[in-house]
């Protein structure tokens, strides 16, 4: 019975998407517009542009390897650095109420600065290129992980901390057995936000001058050539990437936390 409900839920979610795509297809066929091509044409162009390569290259075309893979490399590197730094710093701050109280105003101030506003600073420090792009991604993505980790560590049960003191657990044992398990649901909540921000900042950083490849570069290049099919293909690709990455992170979260402890 539970399996039937799950199948119906999945069918309903994908059914809504299918209805939306069908309505889009019908509307574009009824009212022809160069700005809104039919989904069938977008899908065909996306396949021909990026996924019609040989099987030996995972069906990726040279256009895909020159633009999609560098974008994914920038995003995953920036996200990994932000996640590692956010968890480490957040856990350290969450363990000390005094340190958290002292640093919290600074954290809230830094988090409130829009990352695009810091682009001129990053350009001066790193110049245009991969380092500036990674700095933009890391600065944007670190705050949800850091703050959620700190809040989760602060909410560790005081009784468990007292028991750890009685058992004379080392600092590493307390970190591994107390603070990280307590903060894990909040950590994954921050990771999901950071993943979305990493994807957004990856595209934004590739829209800037000095970029020679990437999905964002493909968008600006296609816009300059009035290639609207490629623009729509890039938008669909970004949506698909975001969905796949978020689904993968949710699977890891369920694996580690179980179904009874949502983030």
Order of alpha helices (4+ residues) and beta strands (2+ residues): alpha-alpha-alpha-alpha-alpha-alpha-alpha-alpha-alpha-alpha-alpha
